[in-house]
């Protein structure tokens, strides 16, 4: 039986409907699932994290190649199906909950997943804070392009900067909507994310840098001169005053045109003003 027919059968048997609130769309391309696992170069020594396990089709492939699979699923009905399906498979551990609220730091070394599109931005930000060897993720095309956008492009933003600073992102292949059920309105892209051991430039204070990036991109179309005013209202930057910014570089540049290293330069200047 094809995966498409299997999904339709399971939905019918368990009286389920894909939930938009969870961004549910099931991969029904067997070759794609194999590719995802192979791109991660899985071995028996690997512990793989899967976010959004669905009916467990990818979980099954991962378990055949890795030492252990940590499968996360937020939908309680799907969790019951997963626990029944893998009840005798010691390699697979099912976790019921929202990945964003769970703590897996230090428990996995690879990620292979088709995560829910509804929360993918928050999932990526969380993964960028954790330590792992490689992540193979199936992402909505529009979102994947945000990871790879260049300064000055409309998709360039906070996510782009943080992904660039903390990881290397590689496009593996484009995936048509026919690979999913129900078919999404847009195509997807399979990407590889590898954390960088060191950032490409010196960050004097990570917390301030991340907050600087966040605040600046709430004003992404404004010139830096005007965007910096928001820092004067923020409790985490209480040492700043308006005169501190007069000698900053790039004051006439719009935020979305600033390169990551230029944003870091601004952040480091803000840190220096604190001492």
Buried (B, 14 or more C-beta within 10 A) or exposed (E): EEBBEBBBEBBEEEEBEBBEEBBBBBBBBBEBBBBBBEBBEBEEEBBBBBBBBBBBBBBBBBBEBBBBBBBBBBBEEBBBBBBEBBEEBEBBBBBBEBBEEBEBEEEBBBBBBBBBBBBBBEBBBBBBEBEBEBBBBBBBBEBBBBBBBEBEBEBBBBBBBBBBBBBEBEBBEEBEBEBBBBEBEEBBBBBBBEBEEEBEBEBBBEEBBBBBBEBBBEBBEBBBBEBBEBBEEEEEBEEBEEEBBEEBEBBEBBBBBBBBBBBBBBBBBBBEEEE
